């Protein structure tokens, strides 16, 4: 398994560009803008699936200039507490596991016999700002990675676009469909012009609430471009879950 694949697909929060906004028009009047933004956010939150736990399987496809791979991932999420993933080749052979909590980020992969045991400080090295468990969880479940600023909303072609800077270092945008009130995309760009764009291509209804069905992530820097597709094959809510994880003996610690 490509080492860079692990760095990007398992850490997920590595870098990216905000789409051009030359044709966007801001709502006129601060009162109207803030009221409209509040309505958009409330409608979006009302549509979104609420759960204590989520689990199922997804198909992940990785594409770079000189490499492409597909794996099956079993995932388990205890909301705001734990993200667990087990990656399998051909749906049979376990090749990697991930265990993430608000305070810890751990994974290992079997092909090269390497592991990582640390926290989210590694993401700060890439982005220059603090990235936490909540940001990563929200990316996976189709919620805003950062709190949306009501005063920085643009509207164009039935899409509401929220723009903001995170500590004046990281540019962030989130686009919400004005008809379906679904997340369309999120994007990040740091000062080095490294970027991450997350497109939510499909949603599914579960108990009349919405949850992502297909996510496409595109990471890019000056040297390379990587695309990762996540296709949720099954989603189950509020089942009792366990999160088995232990790093095998004689594995090499992986440094970022």
C-alpha positions as a Markdown table, in Angstrom:
| # | Residue | x | y | z |
|---|---|---|---|---|
| 1 | Unk | 0.0 | 0.0 | 0.0 |
| 2 | Unk | 1.4 | 3.4 | -1.0 |
| 3 | Unk | 2.8 | 5.3 | 2.0 |
| 4 | Unk | 1.4 | 8.6 | 0.7 |
| 5 | Unk | -2.0 | 6.9 | 0.4 |
| 6 | Unk | -1.9 | 6.3 | 4.1 |
| 7 | Unk | -0.8 | 9.8 | 4.9 |
| 8 | Unk | -3.7 | 11.3 | 3.0 |
| 9 | Unk | -6.6 | 8.8 | 3.1 |
| 10 | Unk | -6.2 | 7.9 | 6.8 |
| 11 | Unk | -5.3 | 11.4 | 8.1 |
| 12 | Unk | -7.7 | 12.9 | 5.5 |
| 13 | Unk | -7.0 | 16.5 | 6.5 |
| 14 | Unk | -4.0 | 17.4 | 4.3 |
| 15 | Unk | -4.5 | 20.6 | 2.1 |
| 16 | Unk | -6.5 | 22.5 | -0.7 |
| 17 | Unk | -7.9 | 25.2 | -3.0 |
| 18 | Unk | -11.1 | 27.3 | -2.8 |
| 19 | Unk | -13.0 | 27.5 | -6.1 |
| 20 | Unk | -13.1 | 30.9 | -7.8 |
| 21 | Unk | -15.8 | 33.2 | -6.6 |
| 22 | Unk | -15.6 | 35.9 | -9.4 |
| 23 | Unk | -19.3 | 35.4 | -10.4 |
| 24 | Unk | -20.7 | 35.3 | -6.9 |
| 25 | Unk | -22.9 | 38.0 | -5.6 |
| 26 | Unk | -23.2 | 38.9 | -1.9 |
| 27 | Unk | -26.7 | 39.5 | -0.4 |
| 28 | Unk | -27.3 | 43.2 | 0.1 |
| 29 | Unk | -28.0 | 44.5 | 3.6 |
| 30 | Unk | -26.4 | 43.0 | 6.7 |
| 31 | Unk | -29.7 | 42.2 | 8.3 |
| 32 | Unk | -31.0 | 40.3 | 5.3 |
| 33 | Unk | -27.7 | 38.4 | 4.9 |
| 34 | Unk | -27.6 | 37.3 | 8.5 |
| 35 | Unk | -31.3 | 36.2 | 8.5 |
| 36 | Unk | -30.8 | 34.3 | 5.3 |
| 37 | Unk | -27.7 | 32.6 | 6.6 |
| 38 | Unk | -29.5 | 31.6 | 9.8 |
| 39 | Unk | -32.4 | 30.1 | 7.8 |
| 40 | Unk | -30.0 | 28.1 | 5.6 |
| 41 | Unk | -28.1 | 26.7 | 8.5 |
| 42 | Unk | -31.2 | 25.8 | 10.4 |
| 43 | Unk | -32.8 | 24.1 | 7.4 |
| 44 | Unk | -29.6 | 22.2 | 6.8 |
| 45 | Unk | -29.4 | 21.0 | 10.4 |
| 46 | Unk | -33.1 | 20.0 | 10.4 |
| 47 | Unk | -32.5 | 17.7 | 7.4 |
| 48 | Unk | -29.3 | 16.1 | 8.7 |
| 49 | Unk | -29.3 | 12.6 | 10.4 |
| 50 | Unk | -28.7 | 12.7 | 14.1 |
| 51 | Unk | -27.2 | 9.6 | 15.7 |
| 52 | Unk | -25.2 | 8.3 | 18.6 |
| 53 | Unk | -23.4 | 5.6 | 16.7 |
| 54 | Unk | -23.0 | 4.8 | 13.0 |
| 55 | Unk | -21.4 | 1.8 | 11.4 |
| 56 | Unk | -21.2 | 0.0 | 8.0 |
| 57 | Unk | -19.0 | -0.4 | 5.0 |
| 58 | Unk | -17.6 | 1.9 | 2.4 |
| 59 | Unk | -15.6 | 1.5 | -0.8 |
| 60 | Unk | -12.5 | 3.7 | -1.0 |
| 61 | Unk | -10.8 | 4.4 | -4.3 |
| 62 | Unk | -7.4 | 6.1 | -4.5 |
| 63 | Unk | -6.0 | 7.7 | -7.7 |
| 64 | Unk | -2.7 | 9.5 | -8.2 |
| 65 | Unk | -0.7 | 10.1 | -11.3 |
| 66 | Unk | 1.2 | 6.8 | -11.1 |
| 67 | Unk | -0.9 | 4.7 | -8.8 |
| 68 | Unk | -4.5 | 3.6 | -8.2 |
| 69 | Unk | -6.0 | 1.3 | -5.6 |
| 70 | Unk | -9.4 | 0.2 | -4.3 |
| 71 | Unk | -10.1 | -1.1 | -0.8 |
| 72 | Unk | -13.2 | -1.9 | 1.3 |
| 73 | Unk | -13.4 | -0.2 | 4.7 |
| 74 | Unk | -15.5 | -1.2 | 7.7 |
| 75 | Unk | -16.2 | 1.9 | 9.8 |
| 76 | Unk | -17.6 | 2.5 | 13.2 |
| 77 | Unk | -18.3 | 6.0 | 14.7 |
| 78 | Unk | -19.4 | 6.9 | 18.2 |
| 79 | Unk | -20.3 | 10.5 | 17.7 |
| 80 | Unk | -17.9 | 12.9 | 19.2 |
| 81 | Unk | -15.9 | 10.1 | 20.8 |
| 82 | Unk | -14.4 | 7.5 | 18.4 |
| 83 | Unk | -13.7 | 6.8 | 14.7 |
| 84 | Unk | -12.6 | 3.3 | 13.9 |
| 85 | Unk | -11.8 | 1.9 | 10.5 |
| 86 | Unk | -10.6 | -1.5 | 9.2 |
| 87 | Unk | -9.4 | -1.5 | 5.5 |
| 88 | Unk | -9.5 | -4.8 | 3.5 |
| 89 | Unk | -8.2 | -5.7 | 0.1 |
| 90 | Unk | -10.6 | -7.7 | -2.0 |
| 91 | Unk | -13.0 | -7.4 | 1.0 |
| 92 | Unk | -11.1 | -10.2 | 2.8 |
| 93 | Unk | -7.5 | -9.4 | 3.8 |
| 94 | Unk | -7.2 | -6.7 | 6.5 |
| 95 | Unk | -4.3 | -4.4 | 5.5 |
| 96 | Unk | -4.8 | -1.4 | 7.9 |
| 97 | Unk | -6.7 | -0.2 | 10.9 |
| 98 | Unk | -7.4 | 3.2 | 12.3 |
| 99 | Unk | -8.4 | 4.3 | 15.8 |
| 100 | Unk | -9.1 | 8.0 | 16.4 |
| 101 | Unk | -10.4 | 9.8 | 19.5 |
| 102 | Unk | -10.3 | 13.5 | 20.4 |
| 103 | Unk | -7.0 | 13.0 | 22.1 |
| 104 | Unk | -5.3 | 10.3 | 20.0 |
| 105 | Unk | -4.7 | 9.2 | 16.4 |
| 106 | Unk | -3.5 | 5.7 | 15.8 |
| 107 | Unk | -3.2 | 3.4 | 12.8 |
| 108 | Unk | -1.1 | 0.6 | 11.5 |
| 109 | Unk | -0.7 | -1.1 | 8.1 |
| 110 | Unk | 0.4 | -4.6 | 7.5 |
| 111 | Unk | 2.1 | -4.6 | 4.1 |
| 112 | Unk | 5.0 | -2.4 | 5.2 |
| 113 | Unk | 4.5 | -3.2 | 8.9 |
| 114 | Unk | 4.4 | 0.4 | 10.0 |
| 115 | Unk | 2.3 | 2.2 | 12.6 |
| 116 | Unk | 1.6 | 5.7 | 13.9 |
| 117 | Unk | 0.6 | 6.6 | 17.5 |
| 118 | Unk | 0.1 | 10.2 | 18.2 |
| 119 | Unk | -2.4 | 13.0 | 18.1 |
| 120 | Unk | -3.7 | 15.7 | 15.8 |
| 121 | Unk | -0.6 | 17.8 | 16.0 |
| 122 | Unk | 0.6 | 16.0 | 12.8 |
| 123 | Unk | -2.3 | 17.7 | 10.9 |
| 124 | Unk | -1.1 | 21.1 | 12.3 |
| 125 | Unk | 2.3 | 20.5 | 10.7 |
| 126 | Unk | 0.5 | 20.3 | 7.3 |
| 127 | Unk | -2.1 | 23.0 | 7.7 |
| 128 | Unk | -0.5 | 25.5 | 10.1 |
| 129 | Unk | -3.6 | 25.6 | 12.4 |
| 130 | Unk | -5.1 | 23.3 | 14.9 |
| 131 | Unk | -7.3 | 20.5 | 13.4 |
| 132 | Unk | -9.3 | 18.3 | 15.7 |
| 133 | Unk | -11.4 | 15.2 | 16.0 |
| 134 | Unk | -14.6 | 17.2 | 15.3 |
| 135 | Unk | -13.2 | 18.5 | 12.0 |
| 136 | Unk | -12.4 | 15.0 | 10.8 |
| 137 | Unk | -15.7 | 13.5 | 12.0 |
| 138 | Unk | -17.7 | 16.3 | 10.3 |
| 139 | Unk | -15.9 | 15.8 | 7.0 |
| 140 | Unk | -16.9 | 12.1 | 7.0 |
| 141 | Unk | -20.6 | 12.7 | 7.9 |
| 142 | Unk | -21.2 | 15.7 | 5.7 |
| 143 | Unk | -21.3 | 18.5 | 8.2 |
| 144 | Unk | -19.2 | 21.7 | 8.2 |
| 145 | Unk | -15.6 | 21.1 | 9.4 |
| 146 | Unk | -15.6 | 24.6 | 11.0 |
| 147 | Unk | -18.4 | 26.7 | 12.4 |
| 148 | Unk | -20.1 | 28.7 | 9.6 |
| 149 | Unk | -19.8 | 32.4 | 9.8 |
| 150 | Unk | -23.3 | 33.9 | 9.1 |
| 151 | Unk | -21.8 | 37.3 | 8.0 |
| 152 | Unk | -19.7 | 35.8 | 5.3 |
| 153 | Unk | -22.3 | 34.1 | 3.0 |
| 154 | Unk | -22.6 | 34.5 | -0.7 |
| 155 | Unk | -25.4 | 33.2 | -3.0 |
| 156 | Unk | -25.1 | 32.0 | -6.6 |
| 157 | Unk | -27.2 | 29.7 | -8.6 |
| 158 | Unk | -29.2 | 28.1 | -5.7 |
| 159 | Unk | -26.0 | 27.6 | -3.7 |
| 160 | Unk | -25.2 | 29.2 | -0.4 |
| 161 | Unk | -21.4 | 29.6 | 0.0 |
| 162 | Unk | -19.9 | 30.4 | 3.4 |
| 163 | Unk | -16.3 | 31.8 | 3.4 |
| 164 | Unk | -13.9 | 32.4 | 6.2 |
| 165 | Unk | -10.3 | 32.4 | 7.3 |
| 166 | Unk | -9.2 | 30.2 | 10.2 |
| 167 | Unk | -6.7 | 32.2 | 12.2 |
| 168 | Unk | -5.8 | 34.1 | 9.0 |
| 169 | Unk | -3.8 | 31.1 | 7.9 |
| 170 | Unk | -6.3 | 28.6 | 6.5 |
| 171 | Unk | -8.9 | 29.6 | 3.9 |
| 172 | Unk | -12.1 | 27.6 | 4.3 |
| 173 | Unk | -15.4 | 27.5 | 2.3 |
| 174 | Unk | -18.6 | 25.4 | 2.6 |
| 175 | Unk | -21.3 | 25.2 | -0.1 |
| 176 | Unk | -24.9 | 24.2 | 0.7 |
| 177 | Unk | -27.5 | 23.4 | -1.9 |
| 178 | Unk | -30.3 | 25.9 | -1.6 |
| 179 | Unk | -33.0 | 23.5 | -2.8 |
| 180 | Unk | -32.1 | 20.3 | -1.0 |
| 181 | Unk | -30.2 | 21.9 | 1.9 |
| 182 | Unk | -27.4 | 19.4 | 1.6 |
| 183 | Unk | -23.7 | 20.0 | 1.8 |
| 184 | Unk | -22.3 | 20.3 | -1.7 |
| 185 | Unk | -18.6 | 20.8 | -1.0 |
| 186 | Unk | -16.0 | 22.0 | 1.5 |
| 187 | Unk | -12.6 | 23.2 | 0.7 |
| 188 | Unk | -9.4 | 24.2 | 2.5 |
| 189 | Unk | -6.2 | 26.0 | 1.4 |
| 190 | Unk | -3.2 | 26.9 | 3.4 |
| 191 | Unk | -0.5 | 29.5 | 2.9 |
| 192 | Unk | 1.6 | 27.1 | 0.8 |
| 193 | Unk | -1.2 | 26.7 | -1.7 |
| 194 | Unk | -1.7 | 23.1 | -0.6 |
| 195 | Unk | -5.4 | 22.3 | -0.8 |
| 196 | Unk | -8.2 | 19.9 | -0.1 |
| 197 | Unk | -11.6 | 19.9 | -1.8 |
| 198 | Unk | -14.3 | 17.6 | -0.5 |
| 199 | Unk | -17.3 | 17.2 | -2.8 |
| 200 | Unk | -20.5 | 15.5 | -1.6 |
| 201 | Unk | -21.8 | 13.9 | -4.7 |
| 202 | Unk | -24.8 | 12.0 | -3.3 |
| 203 | Unk | -26.8 | 11.8 | -0.1 |
| 204 | Unk | -29.1 | 9.0 | 1.1 |
| 205 | Unk | -32.2 | 9.1 | 3.2 |
| 206 | Unk | -32.1 | 7.1 | 6.5 |
| 207 | Unk | -35.2 | 7.4 | 8.7 |
| 208 | Unk | -36.1 | 10.5 | 6.6 |
| 209 | Unk | -32.8 | 12.1 | 7.5 |
| 210 | Unk | -29.8 | 12.7 | 5.2 |
| 211 | Unk | -26.4 | 11.1 | 5.3 |
| 212 | Unk | -23.6 | 11.1 | 2.7 |
| 213 | Unk | -23.7 | 8.4 | 0.1 |
| 214 | Unk | -20.6 | 9.3 | -2.0 |
| 215 | Unk | -17.7 | 11.7 | -1.1 |
| 216 | Unk | -14.9 | 12.8 | -3.4 |
| 217 | Unk | -11.7 | 14.3 | -1.9 |
| 218 | Unk | -9.1 | 16.0 | -4.1 |
| 219 | Unk | -5.8 | 16.9 | -2.4 |
| 220 | Unk | -3.2 | 18.9 | -4.3 |
| 221 | Unk | 0.1 | 20.6 | -3.9 |
| 222 | Unk | 2.8 | 21.9 | -6.3 |
| 223 | Unk | 4.1 | 18.4 | -7.0 |
| 224 | Unk | 1.1 | 16.1 | -7.2 |
| 225 | Unk | -2.7 | 15.6 | -7.2 |
| 226 | Unk | -4.5 | 12.8 | -5.4 |
| 227 | Unk | -8.2 | 11.9 | -5.5 |
| 228 | Unk | -10.0 | 9.7 | -3.0 |
| 229 | Unk | -13.6 | 8.5 | -3.5 |
| 230 | Unk | -15.6 | 7.2 | -0.5 |
| 231 | Unk | -18.7 | 5.3 | -1.4 |
| 232 | Unk | -20.9 | 4.4 | 1.6 |
| 233 | Unk | -22.3 | 0.9 | 0.9 |
| 234 | Unk | -24.2 | 0.5 | 4.1 |
| 235 | Unk | -25.1 | 2.7 | 7.1 |
| 236 | Unk | -26.6 | 1.6 | 10.4 |
| 237 | Unk | -27.4 | 3.9 | 13.3 |
| 238 | Unk | -27.5 | 3.5 | 17.0 |
| 239 | Unk | -26.2 | 0.0 | 17.3 |
| 240 | Unk | -24.0 | -1.1 | 20.2 |
| 241 | Unk | -20.4 | -1.0 | 19.0 |
| 242 | Unk | -16.9 | -2.1 | 20.0 |
| 243 | Unk | -13.6 | -0.7 | 18.8 |
| 244 | Unk | -11.0 | -3.4 | 18.9 |
| 245 | Unk | -7.5 | -2.1 | 18.2 |
| 246 | Unk | -3.9 | -3.1 | 19.1 |
| 247 | Unk | -0.7 | -2.5 | 17.2 |
| 248 | Unk | 1.1 | -5.7 | 16.3 |
| 249 | Unk | 4.6 | -6.4 | 17.7 |
| 250 | Unk | 7.7 | -5.6 | 15.6 |
| 251 | Unk | 6.1 | -2.8 | 13.6 |
| 252 | Unk | 8.1 | 0.3 | 12.7 |
| 253 | Unk | 6.9 | 3.7 | 14.0 |
| 254 | Unk | 6.1 | 5.9 | 11.1 |
| 255 | Unk | 7.2 | 9.6 | 11.2 |
| 256 | Unk | 5.4 | 12.3 | 9.3 |
